[in-house]
């Protein structure tokens, strides 16, 4: 039965929908389209062709296409999308770019990227809308190489991009560090007069700031006819990252006075450039302190300035702590040498049922274990990594290697290093430094040479590690060869730390003239590290002239530090110049010796004990000193040179 040429099923459905207020009032075509928007794939399967529903013309058939499009937008379940897709294929319109675009969007939304790509590839005439759909799909999963390849295809086929295409393409070239192609996209945007598009301009600004190209980024920003908070925030964050704090604050002030007020993301980007007081007050005043990301950034800021108490206070105020906030607190304690507290925060995190530590937290805790020399604790963290699948992470593996080396287990460090599937430059440098800690200079040199053979280009850290290893092992000629290799390298230039290592190397070998000549010929101004190394070298050879000269330089650079005077006093004492020793000690008293006394740690039965020189605070101090005396007597009888 038909009603005015329309099948009965369609007529009944339309009437019911109209009663429910779902049908649109107006043209007959609009009513039929509205009805189709509410139909399911199951209903579509019962219909053989568009014309069986009463649509007699191609224009009316197109309305069915709109219904298909609406169904595709409505469903995110792959089986349902496939039903509509099958119906589109049966209608012979699957290769039409209009329907293919909606299929690509639906498959991508459902996470079926392979199906989306197959639909895309089957379309013979791909237009900009279809390209935009597949490019946007790949942007969600950050497949930047695919986006770059698709854009190159667009260029080859002369498909003109638009304001929706270019932001994703610019992001892709930026993520792939393809600066030349990114600049070519900039030229395309300028030629197509798309620089006025806020999304295109913002993407270009982000790209240039990532490439450390501030001038073109600011030129685009200044010429933008319309800005939003996103573009302003991008400039603020980029300027801070590049150390251009004045420009970052200029944009921030402009935002505060203009229509686009800073949001919590803007504050997050500005925090690394701020001191502790002003920005914190701004955050509280505008209510940004309720964002856990901002609170975590404030915590990190206070830790950077050494105010660990305020950092802990902010951490305690975070109601919904994230893995990042836990990690920041652990790292804050490690950075400020509160290693016991860092381990305690880690224990609290383990007791929390909400979060599990990730590789970054594990690496921070391993760093704390390395500083304390707590091998047992480090082994526990190692076990945790194995249990939770973090053992194969490069960051945690490198931290584990470093911990074992610094805790005295070089064999375990070698085992970790040899078991790494994908060791990076940092891992090689850490292993070389580990050999240096243990006086295994030849092993460090052999590993350094092997690193070169397998294709790694030594960086500043690896050169510093091998020079330090040579210094601790007395390998003067080998150290000089490594330093000369560094001077000849086009990739790295020696800095003051490398020169300090060489001064220490010469000093340990008693070659004070070579050390002095090296310092005088430095292309950069010697810093505290270099002069301290020269002062320490002078102490062993009793070169008072060099010691006094180095100490005077150190006082000029760091007048508040009295440790250098202590070293100079030791040089005078070694030469028997007690009057000079008395003068130096008087200077130390006048300055106020705030130096903390040296202390050591020993781990016994998984418990740490700290002690000072001549410390008697331990309950078993009497027995400890009796055993120490016994060991001294045994060592003396065997002609071992020791001091008690």
Residue pairs with C-beta under 8 A, 6 or more apart in sequence:
1 8
2 8
2 11
2 54
3 11
5 54
6 14
6 53
6 54
7 52
7 53
7 54
9 46
10 35
10 53
10 54
13 35
13 39
13 43
14 23
14 31
14 32
14 35
17 23
17 34
17 35
17 38
18 31
22 34
22 35
22 38
23 31
23 34
23 35
24 30
24 31
24 33
24 34
25 31
29 59
29 60
29 63
32 53
32 54
32 55
32 60
32 63
33 63
33 66
33 67
36 63
36 64
36 66
36 67
36 70
37 66
37 67
37 70
37 71
39 67
39 71
40 71
41 71
41 80
41 83
41 84
41 87
42 83
44 71
44 83
44 84
44 87
45 83
45 87
47 53
49 91
50 60
50 61
50 64
50 91
51 61
53 64
55 61
55 63
55 64
64 91
65 93
65 98
65 99
68 84
68 87
68 88
68 99
68 102
69 98
69 99
69 102
71 84
72 81
72 84
72 102
72 103
72 105
72 106
73 102
73 105
73 106
75 81
75 84
75 106
76 106
76 109
76 110
77 110
78 107
78 110
78 111
78 112
78 115
81 103
81 106
81 107
81 110
81 112
84 106
85 94
85 103
85 119
88 94
88 99
88 103
93 99
94 100
94 103
94 119
94 122
95 122
95 123
95 124
96 123
97 123
97 125
97 126
97 127
97 129
97 130
98 129
100 119
100 120
100 122
100 123
100 130
101 129
101 130
101 133
103 116
103 119
104 116
104 119
104 120
104 130
104 133
104 134
104 137
105 116
105 133
105 136
105 137
107 113
107 115
107 116
107 119
107 137
108 116
108 133
108 134
108 136
108 137
108 140
113 137
113 138
113 141
113 143
116 133
116 134
116 137
117 134
120 126
120 130
120 133
120 134
123 130
126 157
126 159
127 159
128 154
128 159
128 160
128 161
128 162
128 165
131 150
131 154
131 159
131 161
131 165
132 162
132 164
132 165
134 150
135 147
135 150
135 151
135 165
135 168
135 169
136 164
136 168
138 144
138 146
138 147
138 150
139 147
139 168
139 171
139 172
142 175
144 171
144 172
144 173
144 175
144 176
145 172
145 176
147 168
147 169
147 171
147 172
148 169
148 172
148 173
148 176
148 178
148 181
151 161
151 165
151 169
151 172
151 185
154 161
154 165
160 192
161 169
161 188
161 192
162 194
163 194
163 197
163 199
163 200
166 185
166 188
166 189
166 194
166 197
166 200
166 203
167 199
167 200
167 202
167 203
169 185
170 182
170 185
170 186
170 200
170 203
170 204
170 206
170 207
171 203
171 206
171 207
173 179
173 181
173 182
173 185
173 207
174 182
174 203
174 206
174 207
174 210
174 211
177 211
179 211
182 204
182 207
182 211
185 204
186 204
186 216
189 195
189 197
189 200
189 204
194 200
195 201
195 204
195 220
195 223
195 224
196 224
196 225
196 226
198 224
198 226
198 227
198 228
198 230
198 231
201 220
201 221
201 224
201 231
202 228
202 230
202 231
202 234
204 216
204 217
204 220
205 217
205 220
205 221
205 231
205 234
205 235
205 238
206 234
206 238
208 214
208 216
208 217
208 220
209 217
209 234
209 235
209 237
209 238
209 239
209 241
209 242
210 238
212 242
214 238
214 239
214 242
214 244
214 247
217 235
217 238
218 235
218 247
221 227
221 231
221 235
224 231
227 260
228 260
229 255
229 260
229 261
229 262
229 263
229 266
232 251
232 254
232 255
232 260
232 262
232 266
233 262
233 263
233 265
233 266
233 269
235 247
235 248
235 251
236 248
236 251
236 252
236 255
236 266
236 269
236 270
237 266
237 269
237 270
239 245
239 247
239 248
239 251
240 248
240 269
240 270
240 272
240 273
241 272
245 273
248 269
248 270
248 273
249 270
249 273
252 262
252 266
252 270
255 261
255 262
255 266
256 262
262 270
262 286
263 288
264 288
264 291
264 293
264 294
267 279
267 282
267 283
267 288
267 294
267 297
268 293
268 294
268 297
270 279
271 279
271 294
271 297
271 298
271 300
271 301
272 297
272 301
274 301
275 305
276 301
276 302
276 305
276 307
276 310
279 301
280 298
282 288
283 289
283 294
283 298
288 294
289 295
289 298
292 318
292 320
292 321
292 322
292 324
292 325
293 324
295 314
295 317
295 318
295 325
296 318
296 322
296 324
296 325
296 328
298 314
299 311
299 314
299 315
299 318
299 325
299 328
299 329
299 332
300 311
300 328
300 331
300 332
302 308
302 310
302 311
302 314
302 332
303 311
303 328
303 331
303 332
303 335
303 336
304 335
306 336
308 332
308 333
308 336
308 338
311 329
311 332
312 329
312 332
315 321
315 325
315 328
315 329
318 325
321 352
321 354
321 355
322 355
323 355
323 356
323 357
323 358
323 361
326 345
326 349
326 355
326 357
326 361
327 357
327 358
327 360
327 361
327 364
329 345
330 342
330 345
330 346
330 349
330 361
330 364
330 365
330 368
331 342
331 364
333 339
333 341
333 342
333 345
333 368
334 342
334 364
334 367
334 368
334 371
337 371
339 368
339 369
339 371
339 372
340 372
340 608
342 364
342 365
342 368
343 365
343 368
343 369
343 372
343 377
346 357
346 361
346 365
346 368
349 355
349 357
349 361
350 357
350 384
356 388
357 365
357 384
357 388
358 390
359 385
359 390
359 393
359 395
359 396
360 395
362 381
362 384
362 385
362 390
362 396
362 399
363 395
363 396
363 398
363 399
364 399
365 381
366 378
366 381
366 396
366 399
366 400
366 402
366 403
367 399
367 402
367 403
369 375
369 377
369 378
369 381
369 403
369 407
370 378
370 399
370 402
370 403
370 406
370 407
371 406
372 601
372 608
373 406
373 407
373 408
373 601
373 603
374 407
374 601
374 603
374 608
375 404
375 407
375 408
375 409
375 603
376 603
376 606
377 606
378 400
378 403
378 404
378 407
381 400
381 403
382 391
382 400
384 390
385 391
385 393
385 396
385 400
390 396
391 397
392 421
394 420
394 422
394 423
394 424
394 426
394 427
397 416
397 420
397 423
397 427
398 424
398 426
398 427
398 430
400 416
401 413
401 416
401 417
401 427
401 430
401 431
401 434
402 413
402 430
402 433
402 434
404 410
404 412
404 413
404 416
404 434
405 413
405 430
405 431
405 433
405 434
405 435
405 437
405 438
406 434
406 437
410 434
410 435
410 437
410 438
410 440
413 431
413 434
414 431
417 423
417 427
417 430
417 431
420 427
425 456
425 459
425 461
425 462
426 461
428 447
428 451
428 456
428 462
429 459
429 461
429 462
429 464
429 465
430 465
431 447
432 444
432 447
432 448
432 451
432 462
432 465
432 466
432 469
433 444
433 465
433 468
433 469
435 441
435 443
435 444
435 447
435 469
436 444
436 465
436 466
436 468
436 469
436 470
436 471
436 472
436 473
437 472
439 472
439 473
440 469
440 473
441 469
441 470
441 472
441 473
441 474
441 475
441 478
442 473
442 475
444 465
444 466
444 469
444 470
444 473
445 466
445 469
445 470
445 475
445 478
445 482
448 458
448 462
448 465
448 466
448 482
451 458
451 462
452 458
456 462
457 491
458 466
458 486
458 489
458 491
458 492
459 491
459 492
460 492
460 495
460 498
463 482
463 486
463 492
463 494
463 498
464 497
464 498
464 501
466 482
467 479
467 482
467 483
467 498
467 501
467 502
467 505
468 501
469 475
470 476
470 478
470 479
470 482
470 505
471 479
471 501
471 502
471 504
471 505
471 508
472 508
474 508
474 509
476 505
476 506
476 509
476 511
479 501
479 502
479 505
480 502
483 494
483 498
483 502
486 492
486 493
486 494
486 498
487 494
495 524
496 522
496 524
496 526
496 527
496 529
496 530
497 529
499 518
499 519
499 522
499 526
499 530
500 529
500 530
500 532
500 533
501 533
502 515
502 518
503 515
503 518
503 519
503 530
503 533
503 534
503 537
504 533
504 536
504 537
506 512
506 514
506 515
506 518
506 537
507 515
507 533
507 534
507 536
507 537
507 538
507 540
507 541
508 537
508 540
510 540
510 541
512 537
512 538
512 541
512 543
512 546
515 533
515 534
515 537
516 534
516 546
519 526
519 530
519 534
522 530
526 553
527 557
528 554
528 557
528 558
531 550
531 553
531 554
531 557
532 550
532 554
532 564
532 567
534 546
534 550
535 546
535 547
535 550
535 551
535 554
535 564
535 567
535 568
535 571
536 567
537 546
538 544
538 546
538 547
538 550
538 571
539 547
539 567
539 570
539 571
539 574
542 571
542 574
542 575
544 571
544 572
544 575
544 577
547 567
547 568
547 571
548 568
551 564
551 565
551 567
551 568
554 561
554 564
555 564
555 565
558 564
560 591
562 588
562 591
562 592
562 593
562 594
562 595
563 595
565 584
565 587
565 588
565 591
566 588
566 595
568 584
569 580
569 581
569 584
569 585
569 588
572 578
572 580
572 581
572 584
573 581
597 612
597 613
598 612
598 613
599 610
599 611
599 612
600 610
600 611
601 608
601 609
601 610
602 608
602 609
602 611
603 609
609 618
611 617
611 618
615 621
618 624
628 644
629 644
632 642
632 644
635 642
636 642
